[in-house]
C-alpha cells in the first residue's frame, strides 16, 4: 500500500532584542549559569511582568513578511505546566488572540510553487535549560534562558516530505534574518522546530494520528527524524497496529526516536487570560510605520539579482537564502564592480571552503571587503588565479589583508621572462621521459609538463607565458 506523509511545524525563534520579554535582563547567549536572571524571570512571588515593546514590533514585522493578517487587539494567556525549567510553573504565551494569523510562505516543490500556510504566530517567553550530569547522577537547571522572547510560528499540515520541510525552514530562516528579527543560530537554539507528523493510506481523506518530535535544531537531524518517524508509523499500520498520539524525543546519535509522554492538547495546559498584562492594541499607523521600515525580502532580492545582474536562478537562490552571503556578495560587487565574477567566487571557492571546514555562512569571520580586493588584484593581472585562490584561503581562515599577504609572501606575478625560462628548462631536464613522449606524439605529456612548470614557479607565472616558453623550447 502507498502512504502519504503529512507534516506541520511549530517553529520557535528567539528574538534579537537586547533584553528579555518581561524584564531588563540581557538576552546574550552563554554566560555563567544563572547570571542573566532577576526576580521576574526567575518567577519570584509578588513580581510583575512589563512587556518589551520591541517584541511586539518584531512580531508584527514577521507577520507582514510572511503575509499574515495582524491582530489589532490581542492579549497574553497563561499556559500552566509543572517542570523544573519553568520556575513559576506557567509560561506567558498567547492562545486565544495571537498577534498574527492566516499567512503563508511560498516554496518550490516538485509540483512547482507551493504555499505553506501559517496558522498563527504568537509571542511567548522561553523556558530555562536542564543540564543532565551523568557523573553526579543529577540534573542541574540554568535559568539564563528564562524569559528570552520567542515567536512561535505554527504552520498548517501542508508539507509532505522532508525536502519540503527543509525548503520551508530555509525560506523562513532567511525572512527572519533579513528583517533582523532573529539571528537564527540553530546551534545556539535560537531557531528550533517541533515536527508534527502523521501518515495515511494514499487517497484517504482523514489525517492519520500524529506524533510530535520536539526541539529539533539542525536541518540534517530534522531530515533524518522525518524519514525515521514516517517509516516507523508505516510499519505499525502495515502490522495492523495503531499509531499512538504522543511526544517523542529524537536521538540523532542512535538515529531513532523514543516516547517521552502522551501528546498534550490545549485543554491539558489549563490556559486562562494573563491577569498581570493588559491587552495590546496595535493601530494602523503603527503597522504602516513598520511596513515602511521593512527591508528588501529574499524573494524580491532574488528577482532583482536575476534581472539586474543577469545571474543564474540557482546561484541567486543560494546567495539570497542567507543574509550573510548577501552581505558578502553586495560588498564584493561594490568593490570589484562585477556581479557575475563575485557570484562565481562565492558559489565555487567560498562554498568549497565552507564545506571543507564545516563552517556556516553566519560564522564567516573575515573582512567582507577582502574578496573584492582579491578579485580586483586578479583582474589587474598582478596575481595568477591559483595565487588568488591561495590568498582567499588565508583570508577565510586567518582574516589576513590580501594586499599585505601578497606583498609579505612575494606572491605577485613573475614578469622576468628569463627567470621563468630558466625554471622551465630545469623542469624539462628533470622530466626527460615526458619530453620524449611529447616529441613522440603524446599530447597529454605537454599538459603534464605545464603542470610541473607551474608547480616549480609556485603558480606565480601566467599560464599563457609558461605555455609560450614551453612550446618555444620544445619546438
C-alpha positions as CSV (number, residue, x, y, z in Angstrom):
1,X,0.0,0.0,0.0
2,X,1.2,3.5,-0.7
3,X,1.1,6.1,2.1
4,X,1.0,9.9,2.2
5,X,3.0,11.8,4.8
6,X,1.6,14.9,6.3
7,X,3.8,17.3,8.3
8,X,3.1,20.6,10.1
9,X,5.8,22.6,12.1
10,X,5.8,24.7,15.2
11,X,8.9,26.8,14.8
12,X,10.3,28.7,17.8
13,X,12.7,31.6,17.1
14,X,14.4,33.6,19.8
15,X,14.2,37.3,19.1
16,X,17.3,39.6,18.7
17,X,16.2,42.0,21.4
18,X,18.8,43.3,23.9
19,X,16.6,42.5,26.9
20,X,14.1,39.8,27.8
21,X,10.4,39.9,27.1
22,X,9.2,41.0,30.6
23,X,12.3,42.3,32.4
24,X,15.6,44.1,31.8
25,X,17.9,41.0,31.9
26,X,20.2,40.5,28.9
27,X,19.4,38.0,26.2
28,X,23.1,37.4,25.3
29,X,23.8,33.7,24.6
30,X,26.2,32.0,27.1
31,X,27.4,33.4,30.3
32,X,27.9,31.5,33.6
33,X,24.7,29.6,34.6
34,X,22.1,31.6,36.4
35,X,23.8,35.0,35.9
36,X,21.3,36.5,33.4
37,X,18.4,36.2,35.9
38,X,16.4,38.5,38.1
39,X,13.3,38.3,40.4
40,X,10.9,38.5,37.4
41,X,12.3,35.9,35.0
42,X,13.1,33.5,37.9
43,X,9.5,33.6,39.0
44,X,9.7,35.1,42.4
45,X,6.4,35.6,44.2
46,X,5.0,39.2,44.0
47,X,6.8,40.3,40.9
48,X,5.0,41.8,37.9
49,X,6.0,41.5,34.2
50,X,6.4,44.5,31.9
51,X,6.1,43.9,28.2
52,X,9.1,44.7,26.0
53,X,7.7,46.9,23.1
54,X,10.3,45.8,20.6
55,X,9.0,42.2,20.9
56,X,5.6,43.3,19.6
57,X,7.2,45.3,16.7
58,X,9.3,42.2,15.8
59,X,6.2,40.0,15.8
60,X,4.3,42.4,13.5
61,X,7.3,42.7,11.2
62,X,7.5,38.9,11.0
63,X,3.7,38.7,10.3
64,X,4.0,41.2,7.5
65,X,6.9,39.4,5.9
66,X,5.0,36.1,6.0
67,X,1.8,37.5,4.5
68,X,-0.2,37.3,7.8
69,X,-3.1,39.4,9.0
70,X,-2.2,41.4,12.1
71,X,-4.5,41.1,15.1
72,X,-5.2,44.7,16.2
73,X,-6.4,43.6,19.6
74,X,-4.5,40.8,21.2
75,X,-3.5,39.6,24.6
76,X,-1.5,37.2,26.6
77,X,-2.5,33.9,28.3
78,X,-1.1,31.7,31.0
79,X,0.0,28.2,29.9
80,X,0.3,26.1,33.0
81,X,2.6,23.2,33.4
82,X,5.0,22.0,36.1
83,X,8.6,21.4,35.0
84,X,11.9,22.3,36.6
85,X,13.0,24.6,33.8
86,X,9.9,26.8,34.3
87,X,10.3,28.3,37.8
88,X,6.9,30.0,38.2
89,X,5.1,26.8,36.9
90,X,3.4,28.7,34.0
91,X,4.5,30.2,30.7
92,X,3.2,33.5,29.5
93,X,2.1,32.8,25.9
94,X,-0.8,33.6,23.5
95,X,-3.7,31.1,22.8
96,X,-6.9,32.9,22.1
97,X,-5.8,36.1,20.3
98,X,-2.3,35.6,18.8
99,X,-0.6,38.6,17.2
100,X,-0.5,37.2,13.6
101,X,-2.8,34.8,11.7
102,X,-3.5,33.3,8.3
103,X,-0.3,33.8,6.4
104,X,1.9,31.7,4.1
105,X,5.5,31.1,2.9
106,X,5.9,30.1,-0.7
107,X,8.4,27.3,-1.5
108,X,9.5,25.4,-4.7
109,X,8.2,21.9,-4.5
110,X,8.4,19.0,-7.0
111,X,5.0,20.1,-8.4
112,X,6.0,23.7,-8.7
113,X,5.3,26.7,-6.5
114,X,3.6,25.7,-3.2
115,X,2.2,27.8,-0.4
116,X,2.8,26.5,3.1
117,X,0.1,28.2,5.2
118,X,0.8,29.7,8.5
119,X,-2.0,29.2,11.0
120,X,-0.7,31.7,13.5
121,X,2.3,33.5,15.1
122,X,2.3,34.2,18.8
123,X,4.6,35.8,21.3
124,X,5.8,33.9,24.4
125,X,8.7,33.6,26.8
126,X,11.3,30.9,26.7
127,X,11.9,28.4,29.5
128,X,15.2,27.6,31.2
129,X,17.6,24.7,30.3
130,X,18.1,21.4,32.1
131,X,21.6,20.0,32.1
132,X,21.9,16.3,32.9
133,X,25.1,15.4,34.6
134,X,25.8,11.6,34.3
135,X,28.8,11.8,36.5
136,X,27.0,13.2,39.5
137,X,23.7,11.4,38.5
138,X,21.7,14.6,38.8
139,X,20.0,17.3,36.8
140,X,21.0,21.0,37.0
141,X,18.9,24.0,36.0
142,X,20.2,27.1,34.2
143,X,17.6,29.9,34.2
144,X,19.6,32.3,31.9
145,X,17.2,31.5,29.0
146,X,14.1,32.0,31.1
147,X,12.1,35.0,29.7
148,X,14.1,35.3,26.4
149,X,11.4,36.4,23.9
150,X,10.1,33.9,21.4
151,X,7.9,33.8,18.4
152,X,6.2,30.5,17.8
153,X,5.3,30.2,14.1
154,X,2.7,27.5,13.6
155,X,2.2,26.1,10.1
156,X,-0.8,24.2,8.8
157,X,-0.1,20.5,7.9
158,X,0.8,21.4,4.3
159,X,4.2,19.6,3.9
160,X,4.5,16.1,2.6
161,X,8.3,15.4,2.6
162,X,11.5,16.1,4.5
163,X,12.7,18.2,1.5
164,X,9.6,20.4,1.6
165,X,10.2,20.9,5.4
166,X,13.8,22.0,4.8
167,X,12.7,24.3,1.9
168,X,10.1,25.9,4.2
169,X,12.6,26.3,7.1
170,X,15.3,27.8,4.8
171,X,12.8,30.4,3.5
172,X,11.5,31.2,7.0
173,X,15.1,31.5,8.4
174,X,16.0,33.9,5.5
175,X,13.0,36.0,6.2
176,X,13.7,36.2,10.0
177,X,17.4,37.1,9.3
178,X,16.6,39.7,6.6
179,X,14.1,41.5,8.9
180,X,16.6,41.5,11.7
181,X,14.1,39.7,14.0
182,X,16.4,36.8,14.9
183,X,19.9,35.6,14.2
184,X,18.5,32.1,13.7
185,X,21.7,30.4,15.0
186,X,20.4,26.8,15.3
187,X,23.5,25.6,17.1
188,X,22.6,28.2,19.9
189,X,19.0,27.2,20.0
190,X,17.6,30.5,18.6
191,X,15.8,28.5,15.8
192,X,14.3,25.2,16.6
193,X,11.3,23.2,15.3
194,X,8.7,20.8,16.7
195,X,7.7,18.3,14.0
196,X,4.1,17.1,13.9
197,X,3.9,14.1,11.5
198,X,1.3,11.6,10.5
199,X,0.8,9.0,7.7
200,X,-2.3,7.7,6.0
201,X,-3.1,5.4,3.0
202,X,-2.9,7.3,-0.3
203,X,-6.3,8.8,-1.2
204,X,-7.7,8.7,2.4
205,X,-9.3,12.0,3.3
206,X,-8.9,11.7,7.1
207,X,-5.4,12.5,8.5
208,X,-3.6,9.8,10.5
209,X,-2.7,10.0,14.2
210,X,0.1,12.5,14.6
211,X,3.2,12.4,16.8
212,X,5.4,15.3,17.8
213,X,9.2,15.5,17.9
214,X,10.3,18.5,19.9
215,X,13.2,21.0,19.8
216,X,14.9,19.9,16.6
217,X,17.8,22.3,15.9
218,X,19.6,21.1,12.8
219,X,18.4,20.5,9.2
220,X,20.2,17.2,9.0
221,X,18.6,15.9,12.2
222,X,15.2,17.1,11.0
223,X,15.5,15.2,7.7
224,X,16.6,12.0,9.5
225,X,13.9,12.3,12.1
226,X,11.1,12.7,9.5
227,X,12.4,9.8,7.5
228,X,12.6,7.6,10.6
229,X,9.3,8.5,12.1
230,X,7.3,8.1,8.9
231,X,8.9,4.7,8.4
232,X,8.0,3.7,12.0
233,X,4.4,4.8,11.6
234,X,4.0,3.0,8.2
235,X,5.4,-0.2,9.7
236,X,2.9,0.0,12.6
237,X,0.0,0.4,10.1
238,X,1.3,-2.5,8.0
239,X,1.3,-4.7,11.0
240,X,-2.3,-3.8,11.8
241,X,-1.3,-1.7,14.9
242,X,-2.3,1.8,15.9
243,X,-0.2,4.9,16.0
244,X,-0.4,6.5,19.4
245,X,-0.6,10.3,19.7
246,X,2.5,11.2,21.8
247,X,5.5,13.4,22.1
248,X,8.8,11.7,21.1
249,X,12.4,12.7,21.5
250,X,14.8,12.3,18.6
251,X,18.2,10.7,19.4
252,X,20.4,11.8,16.5
253,X,23.4,9.6,17.6
254,X,21.3,6.5,17.5
255,X,19.2,7.6,14.6
256,X,15.9,6.8,16.3
257,X,13.2,8.4,18.5
258,X,11.6,7.2,21.7
259,X,8.4,8.1,23.5
260,X,8.5,10.9,26.2
261,X,4.8,11.3,27.1
262,X,1.3,11.4,25.7
263,X,0.7,14.4,23.4
264,X,-0.9,17.3,25.2
265,X,-3.7,19.3,23.8
266,X,-4.6,22.9,24.7
267,X,-7.0,21.9,27.5
268,X,-4.2,19.9,29.2
269,X,-2.4,23.2,29.9
270,X,-5.5,24.9,31.6
271,X,-5.0,28.2,29.7
272,X,-6.5,31.3,31.2
273,X,-6.0,35.0,30.4
274,X,-2.8,36.5,31.9
275,X,-4.1,38.8,34.7
276,X,-0.9,40.8,35.1
277,X,-0.6,42.1,31.5
278,X,-3.1,44.4,29.8
279,X,-4.4,43.7,26.3
280,X,-2.3,45.1,23.4
281,X,-3.8,47.4,20.8
282,X,-1.9,47.8,17.5
283,X,-3.0,50.7,15.4
284,X,-3.0,51.0,11.6
285,X,-0.5,53.8,12.0
286,X,1.9,51.5,13.9
287,X,1.6,48.8,11.2
288,X,2.2,51.4,8.4
289,X,5.3,52.6,10.2
290,X,6.7,49.0,10.5
291,X,5.8,48.4,6.8
292,X,7.8,51.4,5.8
293,X,10.9,50.1,7.6
294,X,10.8,46.7,6.0
295,X,13.9,45.7,4.1
296,X,14.0,44.0,0.7
297,X,12.9,40.5,1.4
298,X,14.6,37.3,-0.1
299,X,12.3,36.7,-3.0
300,X,12.4,40.3,-4.2
301,X,16.2,40.4,-3.8
302,X,16.5,37.2,-5.8
303,X,14.3,38.5,-8.7
304,X,16.4,41.8,-8.7
305,X,19.7,39.9,-8.9
306,X,18.4,37.9,-11.8
307,X,17.0,40.9,-13.8
308,X,19.6,43.5,-12.8
309,X,22.8,41.4,-12.8
310,X,21.8,38.5,-15.1
311,X,22.8,35.9,-12.5
312,X,21.5,32.3,-12.8
313,X,18.4,31.4,-10.8
314,X,20.3,28.6,-8.9
315,X,23.1,30.9,-7.8
316,X,20.8,33.7,-6.7
317,X,18.7,31.2,-4.7
318,X,21.8,30.0,-2.8
319,X,23.1,33.5,-2.1
320,X,19.8,35.1,-1.2
321,X,18.9,32.2,1.2
322,X,21.5,33.6,3.6
323,X,21.7,37.3,4.7
324,X,25.3,36.7,5.5
325,X,26.1,35.6,1.9
326,X,24.1,38.6,0.7
327,X,26.2,41.0,2.8
328,X,29.4,39.5,1.4
329,X,28.1,39.5,-2.2
330,X,27.0,43.1,-2.1
331,X,30.2,44.3,-0.5
332,X,32.2,42.4,-3.1
333,X,30.2,43.8,-6.0
334,X,30.7,47.3,-4.6
335,X,34.5,46.8,-4.8
336,X,35.0,44.8,-8.0
337,X,32.1,46.2,-10.0
338,X,31.4,42.7,-11.5
339,X,28.4,40.8,-10.0
340,X,28.9,37.7,-12.2
341,X,32.5,37.2,-11.1
342,X,31.6,38.0,-7.4
343,X,28.8,35.4,-7.5
344,X,31.1,32.8,-9.2
345,X,33.7,33.2,-6.4
346,X,31.1,32.8,-3.7
347,X,29.5,29.8,-5.4
348,X,32.7,28.0,-6.1
349,X,35.6,29.0,-3.9
350,X,33.7,30.1,-0.8
351,X,31.3,27.2,-0.9
352,X,34.3,24.8,-1.1
353,X,35.9,26.4,1.9
354,X,32.7,26.4,3.9
355,X,32.1,22.7,3.1
356,X,35.7,21.7,3.8
357,X,35.8,23.5,7.2
358,X,32.2,22.7,8.2
359,X,31.6,26.4,8.6
360,X,28.1,28.0,8.4
361,X,27.7,31.3,6.5
362,X,26.7,33.1,9.7
363,X,30.1,32.1,11.2
364,X,32.2,33.7,8.4
365,X,34.6,36.0,10.3
366,X,36.8,37.6,7.6
367,X,36.5,41.2,6.5
368,X,33.8,41.3,3.7
369,X,35.9,43.7,1.6
370,X,38.7,41.1,1.2
371,X,37.1,39.1,-1.5
372,X,36.5,42.2,-3.6
373,X,40.1,43.2,-3.2
374,X,41.4,39.8,-4.4
375,X,39.2,39.9,-7.5
376,X,40.4,43.4,-8.4
377,X,44.1,42.4,-7.9
378,X,43.5,39.3,-10.1
379,X,41.7,41.2,-12.8
380,X,44.6,43.7,-12.9
381,X,46.9,40.8,-13.7
382,X,49.0,41.3,-10.5
383,X,48.5,37.7,-9.3
384,X,47.5,34.4,-11.0
385,X,44.2,32.6,-10.4
386,X,46.0,29.9,-8.4
387,X,47.6,32.6,-6.2
388,X,44.2,34.3,-5.8
389,X,42.7,31.1,-4.5
390,X,45.6,30.6,-2.1
391,X,45.2,34.1,-0.8
392,X,41.5,33.7,-0.4
393,X,42.1,30.6,1.7
394,X,44.3,32.6,4.0
395,X,41.7,35.3,4.2
396,X,39.0,32.7,5.0
397,X,40.9,31.0,7.8
398,X,43.1,33.8,9.2
399,X,41.4,37.1,8.1
400,X,44.6,38.4,6.5
401,X,44.7,41.6,4.4
402,X,45.1,40.5,0.8
403,X,47.5,43.3,-0.2
404,X,49.7,42.8,2.8
405,X,49.8,39.0,2.5
406,X,50.7,39.1,-1.2
407,X,53.5,41.6,-0.6
408,X,54.9,39.8,2.5
409,X,54.9,36.4,0.8
410,X,56.2,37.7,-2.6
411,X,53.2,36.3,-4.5
412,X,53.0,38.8,-7.3
413,X,53.1,37.6,-10.8
414,X,56.6,36.9,-12.2
415,X,57.4,39.2,-15.1
416,X,61.1,38.2,-15.6
417,X,60.9,36.0,-18.7
418,X,64.5,34.8,-18.3
419,X,63.8,33.5,-14.8
420,X,60.6,31.8,-16.0
421,X,62.6,30.2,-18.9
422,X,65.4,29.0,-16.5
423,X,62.8,27.4,-14.2
424,X,61.1,25.6,-17.2
425,X,64.4,24.4,-18.5
426,X,65.2,22.8,-15.1
427,X,61.7,21.1,-15.2
428,X,62.4,19.7,-18.7
429,X,65.8,18.4,-17.6
430,X,64.2,16.5,-14.7
431,X,61.4,15.1,-16.9
432,X,63.2,13.7,-19.9
433,X,60.7,10.8,-20.2
434,X,57.7,13.2,-20.6
435,X,59.7,15.4,-23.1
436,X,60.4,12.3,-25.2
437,X,56.8,11.2,-25.0
438,X,55.6,14.6,-26.2
439,X,58.1,14.6,-29.1
440,X,56.8,11.1,-29.9
441,X,53.3,12.5,-30.3
442,X,51.7,12.1,-26.9
443,X,50.0,15.5,-26.4
444,X,49.0,14.6,-22.8
445,X,52.7,14.8,-21.9
446,X,52.6,18.5,-22.7
447,X,49.9,19.2,-20.2
448,X,51.9,17.3,-17.6
449,X,54.9,19.5,-18.3
450,X,52.8,22.7,-18.0
451,X,51.6,21.4,-14.6
452,X,55.2,20.7,-13.4
453,X,56.4,24.1,-14.6
454,X,53.6,25.9,-12.8
455,X,54.4,24.0,-9.7
456,X,58.1,24.9,-9.9
457,X,57.1,28.5,-10.4
458,X,54.8,28.3,-7.4
459,X,51.9,29.4,-9.5
460,X,53.3,32.9,-9.8
461,X,53.7,32.9,-13.6
462,X,50.9,33.4,-16.0
463,X,49.8,30.1,-17.7
464,X,49.9,31.7,-21.1
465,X,53.5,32.8,-20.6
466,X,54.6,29.4,-19.4
467,X,52.8,27.7,-22.4
468,X,54.5,30.0,-24.8
469,X,58.0,29.5,-23.4
470,X,57.5,25.7,-23.2
471,X,56.4,25.5,-26.8
472,X,59.4,27.6,-27.8
473,X,61.9,25.4,-26.0
474,X,60.3,22.1,-27.3
475,X,59.9,23.4,-30.8
